[in-house]
Amino acid sequence: MLAAVTACAVLFAVVAQAIRGSGWAIAMSVACASVVLILATHVGFFLAAMTISSFFSLFVYRKAVINSPFAQDRPPPQWVEPSEPEG
């Protein structure tokens, strides 16, 4: 927690310098904002993909369970019965 408070203090000190017009501080503020924006975009796309895939998996799973040969009380039709051993 102490490290997070220290990092925020340094970040906002840089932002304060950027507001006053310092060039290096503006560049650092834009760089930090870009990193946060990129991470937020990745999180958004991940959540969207996870939501879409879970929505579609509901339909695919139901279809797979209905058509599953293991959901019946008998072996699947391609089962070959064992033959008598020779000898």
NORDALIN-V420173 format. One record per residue. N is the residue number from 1. RES is the residue in three letters. OMEGA is omega in degrees with one decimal (NA if undefined). Layout:
n res omega
N RES OMEGA
N RES OMEGA
This chain:
n res omega
1 MET 179.3
2 LEU 178.6
3 ALA 178.9
4 ALA 178.2
5 VAL 179.2
6 THR 179.3
7 ALA 178.1
8 CYS 178.8
9 ALA 178.1
10 VAL -179.8
11 LEU -177.8
12 PHE 172.1
13 ALA 176.9
14 VAL 178.4
15 VAL 177.9
16 ALA 177.0
17 GLN 178.7
18 ALA 177.9
19 ILE 178.6
20 ARG 172.6
21 GLY 179.3
22 SER -175.4
23 GLY -178.9
24 TRP -179.1
25 ALA 175.8
26 ILE 179.5
27 ALA 178.8
28 MET 179.4
29 SER 177.9
30 VAL 179.1
31 ALA 179.3
32 CYS 178.7
33 ALA 178.4
34 SER 178.8
35 VAL 179.0
36 VAL 179.2
37 LEU 178.9
38 ILE 178.9
39 LEU 178.5
40 ALA 177.4
41 THR 178.1
42 HIS 178.3
43 VAL 179.1
44 GLY 178.9
45 PHE 177.9
46 PHE 179.9
47 LEU 177.8
48 ALA 179.6
49 ALA 179.3
50 MET 178.9
51 THR -179.9
52 ILE -178.8
53 SER 177.9
54 SER 176.5
55 PHE -179.4
56 PHE -179.4
57 SER 175.9
58 LEU -179.0
59 PHE -179.3
60 VAL -179.7
61 TYR 179.3
62 ARG 179.3
63 LYS -179.8
64 ALA 179.9
65 VAL -179.5
66 ILE -177.3
67 ASN -177.2
68 SER 176.6
69 PRO -178.4
70 PHE 178.7
71 ALA -179.0
72 GLN -179.3
73 ASP 179.8
74 ARG 179.1
75 PRO 177.6
76 PRO -174.2
77 PRO -177.8
78 GLN 179.8
79 TRP 178.4
80 VAL 179.4
81 GLU 178.5
82 PRO 179.1
83 SER 178.6
84 GLU 177.6
85 PRO 179.5
86 GLU 169.9
87 GLY NA
